Amino acid sequence: MSADPAAFPDRDTVADKLLALGDGEKAYLSLLMQNPQQDENLLEGLSVSLDRASTARFLNSLKLEKLGEWLGETAPARLQIRLMECARSSQHAAHAAFRAGLTRSGGLERAYPKA
């Protein structure tokens, strides 16, 4: 098994799917999360989508919270810490809204329960 990230999908495609987050996009992203070789593409796409949201003229914090909540509930345990690292990478309101949804989902606590 190779540790190299898969070439497809690129981070912009993943970012577009994350920002749209309809039923079709959720199915696509769920399938993407099943393959560990796609982890880097997913996380890079998440970074791009958060960067896009932070530079947008209008900040849709509710949408970002829902994205964080959905990812926290859906992502496998191996991604939970990296999702939280991405959410904490900036103090911008876009990252804060995503982090609030991610925290609300409880994904990190389910993946790594307290002893």
N, C-alpha and C positions, 0 to 999 in steps of 0.2 A: 504494500500500500504506500503510495507516494504522499509526501507531506506538502507537495506543491499545490497551491490553490488552483481550482479549476478556472479556465479562461472565460467560461460563460456561466452565468450572466455577469455583465460588467456592473460596476458599482452604480452607474447612473440608472441602469434598468432596475436594479434593486431599490434605489432611492425613489424612483417613480412609483414602484409598486407599494412601498411603505407609505408614501404620501397619499396615494389614492385609497388604499386599504378597503376595497370592496370585497365581496364574497370571492370573486375570481382571484383577486390579489392575495387574499388570505390563504386560499388553497395552494397557490403557487409558492408563497413564502413558507407554508407548512411543509411542503415537499422539499423545499430548499434546505430547511432546518434538519431534515432527516439525514442529510449527507454531511458528515464532518468535513469533507474536503471543500464544502461551500461556506464554511464558517467565516473565512476572511472576506469573501465577497459580500456576505450578509452584513458583517460589521462595518466594512467600508461603505456600503450603501447606506447604512444607518447614520454614519458620520456625515455623509453627503446630505442626507435628508434633514438632519438636525442643523447643519450649516445653512442649507437653503431656507429653512424655517426661521433661523436667527437673522437672516438678511432680508427677509420678506418685508413688504410695507405693512402687512397686517399679520399679527401673530395669533394663530388659532390655537390657543393653549388647550382648549377642550379636546381638539383633534389629537394633539400631541399626547395628552394624558391617556386618551383611549388607545393610542398606538402603544404606549408604554405598558398599559394594563394588558392589552392583547398579547404583546410579546412576552411579558412576564408569565402569563398563563400558558402560552403555547410553546415557548422555547424549551428545549431539553436542558437538563441540569448542567451540561458541559458549557452552555452559553450564558448562564445566569450571572456569573461574576463579570464576564466581559461586557455584558449588557449594562450592568451597573457602572463599570468603569467608563463606558462611553457616556452614560448619563451624567456622571460626575466630572467629565472632562472640561466643563465650562460652567460659569456662574450665570450665563445668559438665561433669560426667562424661558426660552425654548427648551433648553436642557432641563431646567427646573420643572417644567410641566411634564416632560417625558419621565423624569425621575420620580415625580409624584405618582404617576400612573404605574410605573414599574414597581414602586414600593407598595402601592395599594394592592397589586396583584398577589403579593406574597411569594413570588416565584423563587426568590433567593432563599427564603426561609424553608420552602418545601425541598429545594435542592440540597440545602445544607442545614438540617435542623440542629437546634442547640442541644447540647448534650445534657 
